[in-house]
Amino acid sequence: MGVDLPMTMAAELRPRALGVGTAVTSTSYTQQEVLDAFEITDPKIRSVFLNSAIDRRHLTLPPPDGKGGRVPEPQGDLLDKHKAKAIEMGAEALRACLKRAGAELAELRHLCCVTSTGLLTPGLSALLIKELGIDRHCSRSDIVGMGCNAGLNALGVVAGWAAAHPGELAVVLCAEACSAAYAIDSTMRTAVVNSLFGDGASAIALRSGPDGVADPEGPRILEFASCIIPDASDAMRYDWDREQGRFSFYLDPQIPYVVGAHAELVVDRLLADTGLRRSDIAHWLVHSGGKKVIDAVVVNLGLTRYDVRHTVGVLRDYGNVSSGSFLFSYERLLDEGVAKPGEYGVLMTMGPGSTIETALVQW
């Protein structure tokens, strides 16, 4: 995943997170409101929505059809929605990130965009460079189709770029228009997905080199570790549904147990060469993948509910916003102002593959 950052690397060459920004679409709904909008009456499906630990999600629903339901959206309309919302949210998150970092668009030297809720060619990075008037010489990369874990995959790529270009500003931007990636039928398969995901974008800025005069609020990035679980390669998918004529998500009910069973393995690998133990980690920023996934990580890593307060809060307020979820949690941690110099944090995401990605950071 990206470039390994050796533990012997000089501290000032380790990329530091300079700022973070998030954005969502303009309309939000409670779970009950979503059930009403699509006239869902099946008690089992309603139970999935109402017991999801999600209070509200930002969604871009199709317009009313005048008969109490919603206008059907063919795949072409969903792709158009993805493009429009990814650009809109992505631009807002990028501006917010740079503002918090005290940087300008003109300083941006590398932009890495992440998305899985639609296919764009040219990629989202090129579209945002045009939309925002970013320097045409800004280098760029796009990570497409890796799912909910992809934000950390991108962070690994961009951390390597930043380490190789000291003093130059790079940004990871995740933009997921989950409202553009749904299917509706009477099955539990679609009910689980439709109850979980929300629209959202998040961005994080990185730069390596000596710190400036001001005390930085973000940590330096020390290490990455990954774990792919080939036996569960079909457990999380976004593929073509021939019956509905569109792409749709599939989440195996066993996913929480698969993630939980491998969480300890990958975290111990992350810490193996550092001399640290799990008890030395002050801050845990885990992907808001769903109530059962969070519970499985907590149990298997021996975490407390306080450790995952941001993860749980993001799930409650936004649902699963896919690849950028962990940055929503990171923003909440920074807003608290509780991270102290010298403290360590672990970032964790999980997604298709099935895959768990981790990063170790230090303030």
KOLMIDO-539395 format. One record per residue (C-alpha): residue number from 0; residue in one letter; chain; y, x negated, z. Coordinates in steps of 0.5 Angstrom, whole numbers, plus 500, padded with zeros to 3 digits. Example, Ala and Ser with C-alpha at 12.3 -4.5 7.8 and 13.67 -1.06 7.14 Angstrom:
- i | aa | ch | y | x | z
- 0 | a | A | 491 | 475 | 516
- 1 | s | A | 498 | 473 | 514
# end
This chain:
- i | aa | ch | y | x | z
- 0 | m | A | 500 | 500 | 500
- 1 | g | A | 506 | 496 | 498
- 2 | v | A | 507 | 489 | 500
- 3 | d | A | 504 | 486 | 506
- 4 | l | A | 510 | 484 | 511
- 5 | p | A | 506 | 478 | 515
- 6 | m | A | 507 | 478 | 522
- 7 | t | A | 510 | 471 | 521
- 8 | m | A | 516 | 473 | 517
- 9 | a | A | 523 | 471 | 520
- 10 | a | A | 526 | 477 | 523
- 11 | e | A | 532 | 478 | 519
- 12 | l | A | 527 | 478 | 513
- 13 | r | A | 524 | 484 | 515
- 14 | p | A | 527 | 491 | 512
- 15 | r | A | 531 | 495 | 517
- 16 | a | A | 532 | 502 | 517
- 17 | l | A | 539 | 504 | 516
- 18 | g | A | 540 | 511 | 516
- 19 | v | A | 536 | 518 | 515
- 20 | g | A | 538 | 524 | 512
- 21 | t | A | 535 | 531 | 511
- 22 | a | A | 536 | 537 | 507
- 23 | v | A | 533 | 544 | 506
- 24 | t | A | 534 | 550 | 501
- 25 | s | A | 539 | 555 | 503
- 26 | t | A | 535 | 561 | 504
- 27 | s | A | 530 | 561 | 510
- 28 | y | A | 525 | 566 | 513
- 29 | t | A | 520 | 568 | 519
- 30 | q | A | 513 | 568 | 518
- 31 | q | A | 514 | 576 | 519
- 32 | e | A | 519 | 576 | 513
- 33 | v | A | 514 | 572 | 508
- 34 | l | A | 509 | 577 | 510
- 35 | d | A | 513 | 583 | 508
- 36 | a | A | 516 | 580 | 502
- 37 | f | A | 509 | 580 | 499
- 38 | e | A | 507 | 586 | 502
- 39 | i | A | 501 | 582 | 505
- 40 | t | A | 497 | 587 | 510
- 41 | d | A | 490 | 584 | 511
- 42 | p | A | 489 | 583 | 518
- 43 | k | A | 486 | 576 | 517
- 44 | i | A | 491 | 573 | 513
- 45 | r | A | 497 | 576 | 517
- 46 | s | A | 493 | 572 | 523
- 47 | v | A | 494 | 566 | 519
- 48 | f | A | 501 | 566 | 518
- 49 | l | A | 503 | 569 | 525
- 50 | n | A | 499 | 564 | 529
- 51 | s | A | 501 | 558 | 525
- 52 | a | A | 506 | 555 | 530
- 53 | i | A | 511 | 556 | 525
- 54 | d | A | 517 | 560 | 527
- 55 | r | A | 521 | 559 | 520
- 56 | r | A | 521 | 556 | 513
- 57 | h | A | 526 | 555 | 508
- 58 | l | A | 523 | 558 | 502
- 59 | t | A | 526 | 560 | 495
- 60 | l | A | 522 | 566 | 494
- 61 | p | A | 522 | 570 | 487
- 62 | p | A | 527 | 576 | 486
- 63 | p | A | 525 | 583 | 488
- 64 | d | A | 522 | 587 | 483
- 65 | g | A | 525 | 593 | 485
- 66 | k | A | 518 | 596 | 487
- 67 | g | A | 518 | 593 | 494
- 68 | g | A | 515 | 587 | 491
- 69 | r | A | 517 | 580 | 488
- 70 | v | A | 517 | 578 | 481
- 71 | p | A | 511 | 574 | 478
- 72 | e | A | 513 | 567 | 477
- 73 | p | A | 509 | 564 | 471
- 74 | q | A | 508 | 556 | 472
- 75 | g | A | 513 | 555 | 467
- 76 | d | A | 518 | 558 | 472
- 77 | l | A | 515 | 554 | 478
- 78 | l | A | 516 | 548 | 474
- 79 | d | A | 524 | 550 | 473
- 80 | k | A | 524 | 551 | 480
- 81 | h | A | 521 | 545 | 482
- 82 | k | A | 526 | 541 | 478
- 83 | a | A | 532 | 545 | 480
- 84 | k | A | 531 | 545 | 488
- 85 | a | A | 528 | 537 | 488
- 86 | i | A | 535 | 535 | 485
- 87 | e | A | 539 | 540 | 489
- 88 | m | A | 536 | 538 | 496
- 89 | g | A | 535 | 530 | 494
- 90 | a | A | 542 | 529 | 492
- 91 | e | A | 544 | 532 | 499
- 92 | a | A | 539 | 528 | 503
- 93 | l | A | 541 | 522 | 499
- 94 | r | A | 548 | 523 | 501
- 95 | a | A | 547 | 524 | 508
- 96 | c | A | 542 | 518 | 509
- 97 | l | A | 548 | 514 | 506
- 98 | k | A | 553 | 517 | 510
- 99 | r | A | 549 | 515 | 516
- 100 | a | A | 548 | 508 | 514
- 101 | g | A | 555 | 507 | 513
- 102 | a | A | 554 | 506 | 505
- 103 | e | A | 556 | 508 | 499
- 104 | l | A | 552 | 510 | 492
- 105 | a | A | 555 | 504 | 489
- 106 | e | A | 551 | 500 | 494
- 107 | l | A | 545 | 503 | 492
- 108 | r | A | 540 | 498 | 488
- 109 | h | A | 533 | 501 | 488
- 110 | l | A | 531 | 508 | 489
- 111 | c | A | 524 | 510 | 490
- 112 | c | A | 523 | 518 | 489
- 113 | v | A | 517 | 522 | 492
- 114 | t | A | 514 | 529 | 490
- 115 | s | A | 508 | 532 | 489
- 116 | t | A | 510 | 539 | 488
- 117 | g | A | 512 | 539 | 480
- 118 | l | A | 511 | 534 | 475
- 119 | l | A | 518 | 531 | 472
- 120 | t | A | 519 | 526 | 466
- 121 | p | A | 524 | 523 | 466
- 122 | g | A | 522 | 522 | 473
- 123 | l | A | 526 | 525 | 479
- 124 | s | A | 530 | 518 | 480
- 125 | a | A | 532 | 518 | 473
- 126 | l | A | 535 | 525 | 474
- 127 | l | A | 538 | 524 | 480
- 128 | i | A | 542 | 517 | 478
- 129 | k | A | 545 | 522 | 472
- 130 | e | A | 546 | 527 | 477
- 131 | l | A | 550 | 523 | 482
- 132 | g | A | 553 | 518 | 477
- 133 | i | A | 549 | 512 | 480
- 134 | d | A | 550 | 505 | 477
- 135 | r | A | 545 | 505 | 471
- 136 | h | A | 543 | 498 | 473
- 137 | c | A | 540 | 501 | 479
- 138 | s | A | 532 | 499 | 479
- 139 | r | A | 528 | 505 | 481
- 140 | s | A | 521 | 508 | 482
- 141 | d | A | 517 | 514 | 482
- 142 | i | A | 511 | 516 | 487
- 143 | v | A | 508 | 523 | 484
- 144 | g | A | 502 | 527 | 486
- 145 | m | A | 500 | 523 | 492
- 146 | g | A | 501 | 529 | 497
- 147 | c | A | 503 | 529 | 504
- 148 | n | A | 502 | 522 | 506
- 149 | a | A | 506 | 519 | 500
- 150 | g | A | 513 | 518 | 504
- 151 | l | A | 509 | 512 | 507
- 152 | n | A | 506 | 509 | 501
- 153 | a | A | 513 | 509 | 498
- 154 | l | A | 516 | 506 | 505
- 155 | g | A | 511 | 500 | 504
- 156 | v | A | 513 | 499 | 496
- 157 | v | A | 521 | 499 | 498
- 158 | a | A | 520 | 495 | 504
- 159 | g | A | 517 | 490 | 500
- 160 | w | A | 522 | 490 | 495
- 161 | a | A | 528 | 490 | 500
- 162 | a | A | 524 | 484 | 503
- 163 | a | A | 524 | 480 | 496
- 164 | h | A | 532 | 482 | 495
- 165 | p | A | 535 | 481 | 502
- 166 | g | A | 542 | 484 | 503
- 167 | e | A | 541 | 489 | 497
- 168 | l | A | 540 | 497 | 499
- 169 | a | A | 534 | 501 | 497
- 170 | v | A | 533 | 508 | 499
- 171 | v | A | 526 | 512 | 499
- 172 | l | A | 527 | 519 | 497
- 173 | c | A | 522 | 525 | 498
- 174 | a | A | 524 | 532 | 495
- 175 | e | A | 518 | 537 | 496
- 176 | a | A | 520 | 544 | 493
- 177 | c | A | 514 | 547 | 496
- 178 | s | A | 516 | 554 | 493
- 179 | a | A | 514 | 552 | 486
- 180 | a | A | 507 | 550 | 488
- 181 | y | A | 504 | 557 | 490
- 182 | a | A | 499 | 562 | 488
- 183 | i | A | 498 | 569 | 491
- 184 | d | A | 491 | 572 | 492
- 185 | s | A | 487 | 576 | 497
- 186 | t | A | 483 | 569 | 499
- 187 | m | A | 484 | 565 | 506
- 188 | r | A | 484 | 559 | 501
- 189 | t | A | 491 | 561 | 499
- 190 | a | A | 493 | 564 | 505
- 191 | v | A | 493 | 558 | 509
- 192 | v | A | 497 | 554 | 504
- 193 | n | A | 502 | 560 | 503
- 194 | s | A | 503 | 560 | 511
- 195 | l | A | 504 | 553 | 512
- 196 | f | A | 509 | 549 | 507
- 197 | g | A | 517 | 549 | 506
- 198 | d | A | 522 | 546 | 502
- 199 | g | A | 525 | 540 | 504
- 200 | a | A | 528 | 533 | 502
- 201 | s | A | 529 | 527 | 506
- 202 | a | A | 531 | 520 | 505
- 203 | i | A | 531 | 513 | 509
- 204 | a | A | 535 | 507 | 507
- 205 | l | A | 533 | 500 | 508
- 206 | r | A | 536 | 493 | 508
- 207 | s | A | 533 | 486 | 510
- 208 | g | A | 537 | 480 | 512
- 209 | p | A | 542 | 479 | 518
- 210 | d | A | 545 | 485 | 522
- 211 | g | A | 552 | 486 | 522
- 212 | v | A | 557 | 487 | 527
- 213 | a | A | 555 | 494 | 529
- 214 | d | A | 549 | 495 | 533
- 215 | p | A | 544 | 498 | 528
- 216 | e | A | 540 | 505 | 530
- 217 | g | A | 534 | 504 | 526
- 218 | p | A | 528 | 499 | 527
- 219 | r | A | 525 | 494 | 523
- 220 | i | A | 519 | 495 | 519
- 221 | l | A | 513 | 490 | 522
- 222 | e | A | 507 | 492 | 519
- 223 | f | A | 503 | 498 | 515
- 224 | a | A | 495 | 500 | 515
- 225 | s | A | 492 | 505 | 511
- 226 | c | A | 485 | 509 | 511
- 227 | i | A | 482 | 513 | 505
- 228 | i | A | 476 | 517 | 507
- 229 | p | A | 472 | 518 | 500
- 230 | d | A | 467 | 523 | 503
- 231 | a | A | 473 | 527 | 504
- 232 | s | A | 476 | 526 | 497
- 233 | d | A | 476 | 534 | 495
- 234 | a | A | 478 | 536 | 502
- 235 | m | A | 486 | 536 | 500
- 236 | r | A | 487 | 538 | 493
- 237 | y | A | 493 | 540 | 488
- 238 | d | A | 489 | 542 | 482
- 239 | w | A | 489 | 547 | 476
- 240 | d | A | 487 | 554 | 478
- 241 | r | A | 484 | 557 | 472
- 242 | e | A | 484 | 564 | 474
- 243 | q | A | 491 | 564 | 476
- 244 | g | A | 494 | 560 | 470
- 245 | r | A | 497 | 555 | 475
- 246 | f | A | 497 | 549 | 480
- 247 | s | A | 495 | 551 | 487
- 248 | f | A | 493 | 547 | 493
- 249 | y | A | 487 | 547 | 497
- 250 | l | A | 486 | 545 | 504
- 251 | d | A | 479 | 544 | 507
- 252 | p | A | 478 | 548 | 514
- 253 | q | A | 475 | 541 | 516
- 254 | i | A | 481 | 537 | 515
- 255 | p | A | 484 | 537 | 522
- 256 | y | A | 477 | 534 | 524
- 257 | v | A | 477 | 529 | 519
- 258 | v | A | 484 | 526 | 520
- 259 | g | A | 482 | 526 | 528
- 260 | a | A | 476 | 522 | 527
- 261 | h | A | 479 | 517 | 523
- 262 | a | A | 486 | 517 | 527
- 263 | e | A | 484 | 512 | 532
- 264 | l | A | 481 | 507 | 527
- 265 | v | A | 487 | 506 | 523
- 266 | v | A | 492 | 506 | 528
- 267 | d | A | 487 | 500 | 532
- 268 | r | A | 487 | 497 | 525
- 269 | l | A | 495 | 497 | 525
- 270 | l | A | 496 | 494 | 532
- 271 | a | A | 490 | 489 | 531
- 272 | d | A | 494 | 483 | 529
- 273 | t | A | 500 | 484 | 534
- 274 | g | A | 497 | 484 | 541
- 275 | l | A | 500 | 491 | 542
- 276 | r | A | 496 | 497 | 545
- 277 | r | A | 497 | 504 | 544
- 278 | s | A | 500 | 505 | 550
- 279 | d | A | 505 | 500 | 548
- 280 | i | A | 508 | 505 | 543
- 281 | a | A | 514 | 508 | 546
- 282 | h | A | 515 | 513 | 540
- 283 | w | A | 510 | 517 | 535
- 284 | l | A | 513 | 520 | 529
- 285 | v | A | 507 | 524 | 526
- 286 | h | A | 507 | 528 | 520
- 287 | s | A | 507 | 536 | 521
- 288 | g | A | 501 | 537 | 517
- 289 | g | A | 499 | 544 | 521
- 290 | k | A | 498 | 546 | 528
- 291 | k | A | 490 | 544 | 528
- 292 | v | A | 492 | 537 | 525
- 293 | i | A | 497 | 535 | 530
- 294 | d | A | 492 | 537 | 536
- 295 | a | A | 487 | 533 | 533
- 296 | v | A | 491 | 527 | 532
- 297 | v | A | 494 | 528 | 540
- 298 | v | A | 487 | 529 | 542
- 299 | n | A | 484 | 523 | 539
- 300 | l | A | 489 | 518 | 540
- 301 | g | A | 490 | 520 | 547
- 302 | l | A | 498 | 522 | 546
- 303 | t | A | 502 | 527 | 550
- 304 | r | A | 505 | 533 | 548
- 305 | y | A | 512 | 529 | 549
- 306 | d | A | 510 | 524 | 544
- 307 | v | A | 509 | 529 | 539
- 308 | r | A | 515 | 533 | 541
- 309 | h | A | 519 | 532 | 534
- 310 | t | A | 513 | 533 | 530
- 311 | v | A | 512 | 540 | 533
- 312 | g | A | 519 | 542 | 533
- 313 | v | A | 519 | 540 | 525
- 314 | l | A | 513 | 544 | 524
- 315 | r | A | 516 | 550 | 528
- 316 | d | A | 523 | 550 | 525
- 317 | y | A | 521 | 548 | 517
- 318 | g | A | 513 | 548 | 517
- 319 | n | A | 510 | 543 | 513
- 320 | v | A | 515 | 540 | 508
- 321 | s | A | 510 | 535 | 505
- 322 | s | A | 511 | 528 | 504
- 323 | g | A | 518 | 528 | 508
- 324 | s | A | 516 | 531 | 514
- 325 | f | A | 516 | 525 | 518
- 326 | l | A | 523 | 523 | 516
- 327 | f | A | 525 | 530 | 519
- 328 | s | A | 522 | 527 | 526
- 329 | y | A | 525 | 521 | 525
- 330 | e | A | 532 | 524 | 524
- 331 | r | A | 531 | 528 | 531
- 332 | l | A | 529 | 522 | 535
- 333 | l | A | 535 | 518 | 532
- 334 | d | A | 539 | 524 | 534
- 335 | e | A | 536 | 524 | 541
- 336 | g | A | 539 | 517 | 542
- 337 | v | A | 533 | 515 | 547
- 338 | a | A | 530 | 509 | 543
- 339 | k | A | 532 | 502 | 546
- 340 | p | A | 532 | 495 | 543
- 341 | g | A | 525 | 492 | 543
- 342 | e | A | 521 | 499 | 543
- 343 | y | A | 516 | 500 | 538
- 344 | g | A | 514 | 506 | 534
- 345 | v | A | 508 | 508 | 530
- 346 | l | A | 509 | 513 | 523
- 347 | m | A | 503 | 517 | 521
- 348 | t | A | 502 | 521 | 515
- 349 | m | A | 496 | 524 | 512
- 350 | g | A | 494 | 527 | 505
- 351 | p | A | 490 | 528 | 499
- 352 | g | A | 484 | 522 | 498
- 353 | s | A | 483 | 524 | 504
- 354 | t | A | 488 | 519 | 507
- 355 | i | A | 492 | 517 | 513
- 356 | e | A | 498 | 512 | 512
- 357 | t | A | 501 | 508 | 518
- 358 | a | A | 507 | 504 | 519
- 359 | l | A | 509 | 500 | 526
- 360 | v | A | 517 | 499 | 527
- 361 | q | A | 521 | 496 | 532
- 362 | w | A | 528 | 497 | 535
# end
